[in-house]
Amino acid sequence: MKEITAKELEQKLTSGEKLNIIDVREDVEVGTGKIPGVKHIPLGQLPERLEELDKNEHYHMVCRSGARSGNACQFLNQNGYQVTNMVGGMLDWEGELE
């Protein structure tokens, strides 16, 4: 599984790189703050919302600690998507929140 640190992801965003980031945390967790511009799809809804994702795009998966986003990466990889897991999750995020 491809991985990226929170700091590396923040640097890509800061440099203006266009990224597809999906936050798989639950609604209440996202309510405490999320990375600006992320798409929110709770992990449990991912299988029924696959049509919202484009297999030609690359996605960075985010959760609280990196475990659920890792599960999301495995699921999406098995279904033909290109994904990278943000290790450490939002616990390691020091960048801007919305």
PyMOL commands that set and color helices and strands:
alter all, ss='L'
color gray80, all
select helices_A, chain A and resi 6-14+27-30+43-45+47-52+67-78+89-91
alter helices_A, ss='H'
color red, helices_A
select strands_A, chain A and resi 2-5+20-23+39-40+58-62+82-87
alter strands_A, ss='S'
color yellow, strands_A
deselect
rebuild
show_as cartoon
